[in-house]
Amino acid sequence: ITNVYLQLKAYLQEESLHLENRLDFMEAEVVRAKRELEELQVVNQEAINARDIAKNQLQYLEETVFRERKKRERYITECKKRAEDRKLQNERMERKTQREHVLLQSEDSTQDSLRAKEEELRQRWSMYQTEMLFGKVKDATGVAETHAVVRRFLAQGDTFTHLETLKSENEQSLVRLKQEKQRLQRELEDLKYSGETTIVSQQKLQAELQERLK
């Protein structure tokens, strides 16, 4: 009985030692598992935070792209409207230039006709005055021959000077009329050049729009 007791005691002591070791091992495993769980919770929270940040960034990017697209569409619409307005303005300017050109041509024709009639009337009036003057000279001098009357008429220095003055004034009037005609022609050319420049600007704007739309 004593031997059995001693064997049983030794066995229980040995089992007690093994059990204590197993308990220490299990406690260490629990601590390790708890630490890993905490680390996994941290990683999980970081993943959730990263997901939320990425989601917010994606939403911001989508909103930014949407705003930029709307802004670009408004810009294109405004550019098209400006181009259309410039086109209409150029068409109005071209029609106005054509009307002014027709009016200037009509005015030139009218002025030419008036100058021709004025010249004809001036010549007829000059001939009438000359005939009247010759008649008065004939009556005053009693000279019947025309060449004699001319010699006496030319001998009147003041009368001859007066005729020269009238001639000079008429020539100056013609020069002024020519200068006015040249001025009107220059204004017409300036209007044409301004219209062509506006058309070139419109074409350049349309080319820029097409380049932006590519």
CNS distance restraints for C-alpha pairs under 8 A (distance, minus, plus):
assign (resid   1 and name CA) (resid   5 and name CA) 6.11 0.50 0.50
assign (resid   2 and name CA) (resid   6 and name CA) 6.14 0.50 0.50
assign (resid   3 and name CA) (resid   7 and name CA) 6.09 0.50 0.50
assign (resid   4 and name CA) (resid   8 and name CA) 6.04 0.50 0.50
assign (resid   5 and name CA) (resid   9 and name CA) 6.05 0.50 0.50
assign (resid   6 and name CA) (resid  10 and name CA) 6.10 0.50 0.50
assign (resid   7 and name CA) (resid  11 and name CA) 6.11 0.50 0.50
assign (resid   8 and name CA) (resid  12 and name CA) 6.16 0.50 0.50
assign (resid   9 and name CA) (resid  13 and name CA) 6.13 0.50 0.50
assign (resid  10 and name CA) (resid  14 and name CA) 6.15 0.50 0.50
assign (resid  11 and name CA) (resid  15 and name CA) 6.12 0.50 0.50
assign (resid  12 and name CA) (resid  16 and name CA) 5.98 0.50 0.50
assign (resid  13 and name CA) (resid  17 and name CA) 6.37 0.50 0.50
assign (resid  14 and name CA) (resid  18 and name CA) 6.37 0.50 0.50
assign (resid  15 and name CA) (resid  19 and name CA) 5.94 0.50 0.50
assign (resid  16 and name CA) (resid  20 and name CA) 6.12 0.50 0.50
assign (resid  17 and name CA) (resid  21 and name CA) 6.30 0.50 0.50
assign (resid  18 and name CA) (resid  22 and name CA) 6.14 0.50 0.50
assign (resid  19 and name CA) (resid  23 and name CA) 6.05 0.50 0.50
assign (resid  20 and name CA) (resid  24 and name CA) 6.21 0.50 0.50
assign (resid  21 and name CA) (resid  25 and name CA) 6.16 0.50 0.50
assign (resid  22 and name CA) (resid  26 and name CA) 6.01 0.50 0.50
assign (resid  23 and name CA) (resid  27 and name CA) 6.02 0.50 0.50
assign (resid  24 and name CA) (resid  28 and name CA) 6.16 0.50 0.50
assign (resid  25 and name CA) (resid  29 and name CA) 6.19 0.50 0.50
assign (resid  26 and name CA) (resid  30 and name CA) 6.19 0.50 0.50
assign (resid  27 and name CA) (resid  31 and name CA) 6.28 0.50 0.50
assign (resid  28 and name CA) (resid  32 and name CA) 6.13 0.50 0.50
assign (resid  29 and name CA) (resid  33 and name CA) 6.00 0.50 0.50
assign (resid  30 and name CA) (resid  34 and name CA) 6.04 0.50 0.50
assign (resid  31 and name CA) (resid  35 and name CA) 6.16 0.50 0.50
assign (resid  32 and name CA) (resid  36 and name CA) 6.16 0.50 0.50
assign (resid  33 and name CA) (resid  37 and name CA) 6.04 0.50 0.50
assign (resid  34 and name CA) (resid  38 and name CA) 6.26 0.50 0.50
assign (resid  35 and name CA) (resid  39 and name CA) 6.25 0.50 0.50
assign (resid  36 and name CA) (resid  40 and name CA) 6.03 0.50 0.50
assign (resid  37 and name CA) (resid  41 and name CA) 6.10 0.50 0.50
assign (resid  38 and name CA) (resid  42 and name CA) 6.30 0.50 0.50
assign (resid  39 and name CA) (resid  43 and name CA) 6.21 0.50 0.50
assign (resid  40 and name CA) (resid  44 and name CA) 5.92 0.50 0.50
assign (resid  41 and name CA) (resid  45 and name CA) 6.11 0.50 0.50
assign (resid  42 and name CA) (resid  46 and name CA) 6.16 0.50 0.50
assign (resid  43 and name CA) (resid  47 and name CA) 6.10 0.50 0.50
assign (resid  44 and name CA) (resid  48 and name CA) 6.21 0.50 0.50
assign (resid  45 and name CA) (resid  49 and name CA) 6.12 0.50 0.50
assign (resid  46 and name CA) (resid  50 and name CA) 6.04 0.50 0.50
assign (resid  47 and name CA) (resid  51 and name CA) 6.04 0.50 0.50
assign (resid  48 and name CA) (resid  52 and name CA) 6.20 0.50 0.50
assign (resid  49 and name CA) (resid  53 and name CA) 6.15 0.50 0.50
assign (resid  50 and name CA) (resid  54 and name CA) 6.06 0.50 0.50
assign (resid  51 and name CA) (resid  55 and name CA) 6.02 0.50 0.50
assign (resid  52 and name CA) (resid  56 and name CA) 6.12 0.50 0.50
assign (resid  53 and name CA) (resid  57 and name CA) 6.08 0.50 0.50
assign (resid  54 and name CA) (resid  58 and name CA) 6.01 0.50 0.50
assign (resid  55 and name CA) (resid  59 and name CA) 6.16 0.50 0.50
assign (resid  56 and name CA) (resid  60 and name CA) 6.10 0.50 0.50
assign (resid  57 and name CA) (resid  61 and name CA) 6.05 0.50 0.50
assign (resid  58 and name CA) (resid  62 and name CA) 6.12 0.50 0.50
assign (resid  59 and name CA) (resid  63 and name CA) 6.18 0.50 0.50
assign (resid  60 and name CA) (resid  64 and name CA) 6.04 0.50 0.50
assign (resid  61 and name CA) (resid  65 and name CA) 6.09 0.50 0.50
assign (resid  62 and name CA) (resid  66 and name CA) 6.11 0.50 0.50
assign (resid  63 and name CA) (resid  67 and name CA) 6.14 0.50 0.50
assign (resid  64 and name CA) (resid  68 and name CA) 6.09 0.50 0.50
assign (resid  65 and name CA) (resid  69 and name CA) 6.03 0.50 0.50
assign (resid  66 and name CA) (resid  70 and name CA) 6.22 0.50 0.50
assign (resid  67 and name CA) (resid  71 and name CA) 6.02 0.50 0.50
assign (resid  68 and name CA) (resid  72 and name CA) 6.00 0.50 0.50
assign (resid  69 and name CA) (resid  73 and name CA) 6.10 0.50 0.50
assign (resid  70 and name CA) (resid  74 and name CA) 6.16 0.50 0.50
assign (resid  71 and name CA) (resid  75 and name CA) 6.15 0.50 0.50
assign (resid  72 and name CA) (resid  76 and name CA) 6.11 0.50 0.50
assign (resid  73 and name CA) (resid  77 and name CA) 6.09 0.50 0.50
assign (resid  74 and name CA) (resid  78 and name CA) 6.08 0.50 0.50
assign (resid  75 and name CA) (resid  79 and name CA) 6.09 0.50 0.50
assign (resid  76 and name CA) (resid  80 and name CA) 6.09 0.50 0.50
assign (resid  76 and name CA) (resid 209 and name CA) 7.47 0.50 0.50
assign (resid  77 and name CA) (resid  81 and name CA) 6.15 0.50 0.50
assign (resid  78 and name CA) (resid  82 and name CA) 6.10 0.50 0.50
assign (resid  79 and name CA) (resid  83 and name CA) 6.05 0.50 0.50
assign (resid  79 and name CA) (resid 209 and name CA) 7.48 0.50 0.50
assign (resid  80 and name CA) (resid  84 and name CA) 6.08 0.50 0.50
assign (resid  81 and name CA) (resid  85 and name CA) 6.06 0.50 0.50
assign (resid  82 and name CA) (resid  86 and name CA) 6.07 0.50 0.50
assign (resid  83 and name CA) (resid  87 and name CA) 6.06 0.50 0.50
assign (resid  83 and name CA) (resid 202 and name CA) 6.35 0.50 0.50
assign (resid  83 and name CA) (resid 205 and name CA) 7.09 0.50 0.50
assign (resid  83 and name CA) (resid 206 and name CA) 7.03 0.50 0.50
assign (resid  84 and name CA) (resid  88 and name CA) 6.19 0.50 0.50
assign (resid  85 and name CA) (resid  89 and name CA) 6.05 0.50 0.50
assign (resid  86 and name CA) (resid  90 and name CA) 5.96 0.50 0.50
assign (resid  86 and name CA) (resid 198 and name CA) 7.88 0.50 0.50
assign (resid  86 and name CA) (resid 202 and name CA) 6.65 0.50 0.50
assign (resid  87 and name CA) (resid  91 and name CA) 6.17 0.50 0.50
assign (resid  87 and name CA) (resid 199 and name CA) 7.62 0.50 0.50
assign (resid  87 and name CA) (resid 202 and name CA) 6.98 0.50 0.50
assign (resid  88 and name CA) (resid  92 and name CA) 6.16 0.50 0.50
assign (resid  89 and name CA) (resid  93 and name CA) 6.03 0.50 0.50
assign (resid  90 and name CA) (resid  94 and name CA) 5.94 0.50 0.50
assign (resid  90 and name CA) (resid 195 and name CA) 6.44 0.50 0.50
assign (resid  90 and name CA) (resid 198 and name CA) 6.66 0.50 0.50
assign (resid  90 and name CA) (resid 199 and name CA) 6.58 0.50 0.50
assign (resid  91 and name CA) (resid  95 and name CA) 6.13 0.50 0.50
assign (resid  92 and name CA) (resid  96 and name CA) 6.01 0.50 0.50
assign (resid  93 and name CA) (resid  97 and name CA) 5.97 0.50 0.50
assign (resid  93 and name CA) (resid 195 and name CA) 6.49 0.50 0.50
assign (resid  94 and name CA) (resid  98 and name CA) 6.11 0.50 0.50
assign (resid  94 and name CA) (resid 192 and name CA) 7.92 0.50 0.50
assign (resid  94 and name CA) (resid 195 and name CA) 6.53 0.50 0.50
assign (resid  95 and name CA) (resid  99 and name CA) 6.14 0.50 0.50
assign (resid  96 and name CA) (resid 100 and name CA) 6.08 0.50 0.50
assign (resid  97 and name CA) (resid 101 and name CA) 5.94 0.50 0.50
assign (resid  97 and name CA) (resid 188 and name CA) 7.54 0.50 0.50
assign (resid  97 and name CA) (resid 191 and name CA) 6.65 0.50 0.50
assign (resid  97 and name CA) (resid 192 and name CA) 6.84 0.50 0.50
assign (resid  98 and name CA) (resid 102 and name CA) 6.12 0.50 0.50
assign (resid  99 and name CA) (resid 103 and name CA) 6.04 0.50 0.50
assign (resid 100 and name CA) (resid 104 and name CA) 5.92 0.50 0.50
assign (resid 100 and name CA) (resid 188 and name CA) 7.74 0.50 0.50
assign (resid 101 and name CA) (resid 105 and name CA) 6.10 0.50 0.50
assign (resid 101 and name CA) (resid 188 and name CA) 6.93 0.50 0.50
assign (resid 102 and name CA) (resid 106 and name CA) 6.04 0.50 0.50
assign (resid 103 and name CA) (resid 107 and name CA) 5.84 0.50 0.50
assign (resid 104 and name CA) (resid 108 and name CA) 5.88 0.50 0.50
assign (resid 104 and name CA) (resid 184 and name CA) 7.80 0.50 0.50
assign (resid 105 and name CA) (resid 109 and name CA) 6.13 0.50 0.50
assign (resid 106 and name CA) (resid 110 and name CA) 6.05 0.50 0.50
assign (resid 107 and name CA) (resid 111 and name CA) 5.90 0.50 0.50
assign (resid 108 and name CA) (resid 112 and name CA) 5.96 0.50 0.50
assign (resid 108 and name CA) (resid 181 and name CA) 7.77 0.50 0.50
assign (resid 109 and name CA) (resid 113 and name CA) 6.09 0.50 0.50
assign (resid 110 and name CA) (resid 114 and name CA) 6.00 0.50 0.50
assign (resid 111 and name CA) (resid 115 and name CA) 5.88 0.50 0.50
assign (resid 112 and name CA) (resid 116 and name CA) 6.06 0.50 0.50
assign (resid 113 and name CA) (resid 117 and name CA) 6.17 0.50 0.50
assign (resid 114 and name CA) (resid 118 and name CA) 5.83 0.50 0.50
assign (resid 115 and name CA) (resid 119 and name CA) 5.88 0.50 0.50
assign (resid 116 and name CA) (resid 120 and name CA) 6.11 0.50 0.50
assign (resid 117 and name CA) (resid 121 and name CA) 6.04 0.50 0.50
assign (resid 118 and name CA) (resid 122 and name CA) 5.92 0.50 0.50
assign (resid 119 and name CA) (resid 123 and name CA) 6.07 0.50 0.50
assign (resid 120 and name CA) (resid 124 and name CA) 6.11 0.50 0.50
assign (resid 121 and name CA) (resid 125 and name CA) 5.86 0.50 0.50
assign (resid 122 and name CA) (resid 126 and name CA) 5.89 0.50 0.50
assign (resid 123 and name CA) (resid 127 and name CA) 6.04 0.50 0.50
assign (resid 124 and name CA) (resid 128 and name CA) 6.07 0.50 0.50
assign (resid 125 and name CA) (resid 129 and name CA) 5.99 0.50 0.50
assign (resid 126 and name CA) (resid 130 and name CA) 5.96 0.50 0.50
assign (resid 127 and name CA) (resid 131 and name CA) 6.05 0.50 0.50
assign (resid 128 and name CA) (resid 132 and name CA) 6.06 0.50 0.50
assign (resid 129 and name CA) (resid 133 and name CA) 5.87 0.50 0.50
assign (resid 130 and name CA) (resid 134 and name CA) 5.95 0.50 0.50
assign (resid 131 and name CA) (resid 135 and name CA) 6.01 0.50 0.50
assign (resid 132 and name CA) (resid 136 and name CA) 6.19 0.50 0.50
assign (resid 133 and name CA) (resid 137 and name CA) 6.05 0.50 0.50
assign (resid 134 and name CA) (resid 138 and name CA) 5.94 0.50 0.50
assign (resid 134 and name CA) (resid 146 and name CA) 7.94 0.50 0.50
assign (resid 134 and name CA) (resid 149 and name CA) 6.76 0.50 0.50
assign (resid 135 and name CA) (resid 139 and name CA) 6.12 0.50 0.50
assign (resid 136 and name CA) (resid 140 and name CA) 5.96 0.50 0.50
assign (resid 137 and name CA) (resid 141 and name CA) 5.78 0.50 0.50
assign (resid 137 and name CA) (resid 142 and name CA) 7.71 0.50 0.50
assign (resid 137 and name CA) (resid 143 and name CA) 7.81 0.50 0.50
assign (resid 137 and name CA) (resid 149 and name CA) 6.78 0.50 0.50
assign (resid 137 and name CA) (resid 153 and name CA) 7.69 0.50 0.50
assign (resid 138 and name CA) (resid 142 and name CA) 5.09 0.50 0.50
assign (resid 138 and name CA) (resid 143 and name CA) 5.15 0.50 0.50
assign (resid 138 and name CA) (resid 144 and name CA) 6.05 0.50 0.50
assign (resid 138 and name CA) (resid 149 and name CA) 6.82 0.50 0.50
assign (resid 139 and name CA) (resid 143 and name CA) 7.61 0.50 0.50
assign (resid 143 and name CA) (resid 148 and name CA) 6.84 0.50 0.50
assign (resid 143 and name CA) (resid 149 and name CA) 6.52 0.50 0.50
assign (resid 144 and name CA) (resid 148 and name CA) 7.73 0.50 0.50
assign (resid 144 and name CA) (resid 149 and name CA) 7.52 0.50 0.50
assign (resid 145 and name CA) (resid 149 and name CA) 6.42 0.50 0.50
assign (resid 146 and name CA) (resid 150 and name CA) 6.20 0.50 0.50
assign (resid 147 and name CA) (resid 151 and name CA) 6.27 0.50 0.50
assign (resid 148 and name CA) (resid 152 and name CA) 6.31 0.50 0.50
assign (resid 149 and name CA) (resid 153 and name CA) 5.94 0.50 0.50
assign (resid 150 and name CA) (resid 154 and name CA) 5.98 0.50 0.50
assign (resid 151 and name CA) (resid 155 and name CA) 6.15 0.50 0.50
assign (resid 152 and name CA) (resid 156 and name CA) 6.79 0.50 0.50
assign (resid 153 and name CA) (resid 159 and name CA) 7.74 0.50 0.50
assign (resid 153 and name CA) (resid 160 and name CA) 7.89 0.50 0.50
assign (resid 154 and name CA) (resid 159 and name CA) 7.78 0.50 0.50
assign (resid 154 and name CA) (resid 160 and name CA) 6.27 0.50 0.50
assign (resid 156 and name CA) (resid 160 and name CA) 6.46 0.50 0.50
assign (resid 157 and name CA) (resid 161 and name CA) 6.10 0.50 0.50
assign (resid 158 and name CA) (resid 162 and name CA) 6.13 0.50 0.50
assign (resid 159 and name CA) (resid 163 and name CA) 6.36 0.50 0.50
assign (resid 160 and name CA) (resid 164 and name CA) 6.30 0.50 0.50
assign (resid 161 and name CA) (resid 165 and name CA) 6.18 0.50 0.50
assign (resid 162 and name CA) (resid 166 and name CA) 6.30 0.50 0.50
assign (resid 163 and name CA) (resid 167 and name CA) 6.21 0.50 0.50
assign (resid 164 and name CA) (resid 168 and name CA) 6.17 0.50 0.50
assign (resid 165 and name CA) (resid 169 and name CA) 6.19 0.50 0.50
assign (resid 166 and name CA) (resid 170 and name CA) 6.20 0.50 0.50
assign (resid 167 and name CA) (resid 171 and name CA) 6.28 0.50 0.50
assign (resid 168 and name CA) (resid 172 and name CA) 6.21 0.50 0.50
assign (resid 169 and name CA) (resid 173 and name CA) 6.20 0.50 0.50
assign (resid 170 and name CA) (resid 174 and name CA) 6.35 0.50 0.50
assign (resid 171 and name CA) (resid 175 and name CA) 6.29 0.50 0.50
assign (resid 172 and name CA) (resid 176 and name CA) 6.22 0.50 0.50
assign (resid 173 and name CA) (resid 177 and name CA) 6.26 0.50 0.50
assign (resid 174 and name CA) (resid 178 and name CA) 6.27 0.50 0.50
assign (resid 175 and name CA) (resid 179 and name CA) 6.22 0.50 0.50
assign (resid 176 and name CA) (resid 180 and name CA) 6.18 0.50 0.50
assign (resid 177 and name CA) (resid 181 and name CA) 6.26 0.50 0.50
assign (resid 178 and name CA) (resid 182 and name CA) 6.26 0.50 0.50
assign (resid 179 and name CA) (resid 183 and name CA) 6.18 0.50 0.50
assign (resid 180 and name CA) (resid 184 and name CA) 6.29 0.50 0.50
assign (resid 181 and name CA) (resid 185 and name CA) 6.27 0.50 0.50
assign (resid 182 and name CA) (resid 186 and name CA) 6.22 0.50 0.50
assign (resid 183 and name CA) (resid 187 and name CA) 6.32 0.50 0.50
assign (resid 184 and name CA) (resid 188 and name CA) 6.23 0.50 0.50
assign (resid 185 and name CA) (resid 189 and name CA) 6.31 0.50 0.50
assign (resid 186 and name CA) (resid 190 and name CA) 6.19 0.50 0.50
assign (resid 187 and name CA) (resid 191 and name CA) 6.24 0.50 0.50
assign (resid 188 and name CA) (resid 192 and name CA) 6.32 0.50 0.50
assign (resid 189 and name CA) (resid 193 and name CA) 6.13 0.50 0.50
assign (resid 190 and name CA) (resid 194 and name CA) 6.07 0.50 0.50
assign (resid 191 and name CA) (resid 195 and name CA) 6.19 0.50 0.50
assign (resid 192 and name CA) (resid 196 and name CA) 6.26 0.50 0.50
assign (resid 193 and name CA) (resid 197 and name CA) 6.12 0.50 0.50
assign (resid 194 and name CA) (resid 198 and name CA) 6.27 0.50 0.50
assign (resid 195 and name CA) (resid 199 and name CA) 6.34 0.50 0.50
assign (resid 196 and name CA) (resid 200 and name CA) 6.26 0.50 0.50
assign (resid 197 and name CA) (resid 201 and name CA) 6.27 0.50 0.50
assign (resid 198 and name CA) (resid 202 and name CA) 6.24 0.50 0.50
assign (resid 199 and name CA) (resid 203 and name CA) 6.25 0.50 0.50
assign (resid 200 and name CA) (resid 204 and name CA) 6.20 0.50 0.50
assign (resid 201 and name CA) (resid 205 and name CA) 6.21 0.50 0.50
assign (resid 202 and name CA) (resid 206 and name CA) 6.21 0.50 0.50
assign (resid 203 and name CA) (resid 207 and name CA) 6.22 0.50 0.50
assign (resid 204 and name CA) (resid 208 and name CA) 6.30 0.50 0.50
assign (resid 205 and name CA) (resid 209 and name CA) 6.26 0.50 0.50
assign (resid 206 and name CA) (resid 210 and name CA) 6.25 0.50 0.50
assign (resid 207 and name CA) (resid 211 and name CA) 6.20 0.50 0.50
assign (resid 208 and name CA) (resid 212 and name CA) 6.22 0.50 0.50
assign (resid 209 and name CA) (resid 213 and name CA) 6.24 0.50 0.50
assign (resid 210 and name CA) (resid 214 and name CA) 6.53 0.50 0.50
